[in-house]
Amino acid sequence: MPRDKGTKQVSANKKAFHDYFVLERFEAGIELFGTEVKSIRAGQVNLKDSYCTVKDGQLYARGLHISPYEKGSFSNRDPMRPKRLLMHKREIAKLGEKVAQDGLALVPLSLYLKDSRVKVELGLCKGKKLYDKRNAAAEREAERDMDRIRKERNY
């Protein structure tokens, strides 16, 4: 029975929002070992260059770095091992088809605790071109300028 209620975000992949357009979001469980869960609770996770693949009807997160638990010993696992993600078989098949046919990518967007269980938010993403990144930066800059002007004029 889960002890804690609610959600607590542990880590976010900010680089994914810079490099990709997120078309859809999915929630998946993740298969972990005890010391990995303790490291995640301590916030020792890096999602920066991670991605997901579908192989033999299974969904794996690759490049997801979970640092070894400092108080663990022989029970620590390889920090870069592929982690199996848990979703329904039909959902995995649907995502595998979209990735293969449409040239989309599955990217972990965030890692969080939901009712004391570790969950991963996946994004079905399309890559941004350089000019898309420039447009996004220009929009952020314009919004920042407008906020600054509003603050000066007390709106």
KAMO-V411137 format. One record per pair of residues at least 4 apart in sequence whose C-alpha atoms are under 7 Angstrom apart, sorted by the first residue. I is the first residue (numbers start at 1). J is the second residue. Records with the same first field share a line. If there is no record, write none. Layout:
I->J ; J
This chain:
2->115 ; 116
3->115 ; 116
4->115 ; 116
5->115
6->114 ; 115
7->112 ; 113 ; 114 ; 115
8->112 ; 113 ; 114
9->111 ; 112 ; 113
10->43 ; 111 ; 112
11->45 ; 110 ; 111 ; 112
12->47 ; 109 ; 110 ; 111
13->47 ; 48 ; 109 ; 110
14->18
15->19 ; 48
16->20 ; 109
17->21
18->133
19->127 ; 128
20->125 ; 126 ; 127 ; 128
21->125 ; 126 ; 127 ; 128
22->123 ; 124 ; 125 ; 126
23->124 ; 125
24->123 ; 124
25->121 ; 122 ; 123 ; 124
26->121 ; 122 ; 123
27->119 ; 120 ; 121 ; 122
28->85 ; 86 ; 87 ; 119 ; 120 ; 121
29->85 ; 86 ; 87 ; 118 ; 119 ; 120
30->83 ; 84 ; 85 ; 86 ; 118 ; 119 ; 120
31->83 ; 84 ; 85
32->36 ; 37
33->37
34->38
35->39 ; 69 ; 72 ; 76
36->40 ; 66 ; 68 ; 69
37->41
38->42 ; 69
39->43 ; 44 ; 66 ; 67 ; 68 ; 69
40->44 ; 45 ; 66
44->66 ; 67
45->65 ; 66 ; 67
46->64 ; 65 ; 66
47->64 ; 65 ; 108
49->63
50->61 ; 62 ; 63 ; 64 ; 107 ; 108
51->61 ; 62 ; 63 ; 106 ; 107 ; 108
52->59 ; 60 ; 61 ; 62 ; 106 ; 107
53->59 ; 60 ; 61
54->58 ; 59 ; 60 ; 96
55->59
57->92 ; 93
59->84 ; 85 ; 92
60->82 ; 83 ; 84 ; 85
61->82 ; 83 ; 84 ; 85
62->82 ; 83
63->80
64->80
65->79 ; 80
66->79
67->79
68->76 ; 77 ; 79
69->76
72->76
87->91 ; 92
88->92
89->93
90->94
91->95
92->96
93->97
94->98
95->99
96->100
97->101
98->102 ; 104
99->103 ; 104 ; 105
104->124 ; 125 ; 126
105->124 ; 125 ; 126
106->122 ; 123 ; 124 ; 125
107->122 ; 123 ; 124 ; 125
108->120 ; 121 ; 122 ; 123
109->121 ; 122 ; 123
110->120 ; 121
111->119 ; 120 ; 121
112->118 ; 119 ; 120
113->117 ; 118 ; 119
114->118 ; 119
128->132 ; 133
129->133
130->134
131->135
132->136
133->137
134->138
135->139
136->140
137->141
138->142
139->143
140->144
141->145
142->146
143->147
144->148
145->149
146->150
147->151
148->152
149->153
150->154 ; 155
151->155
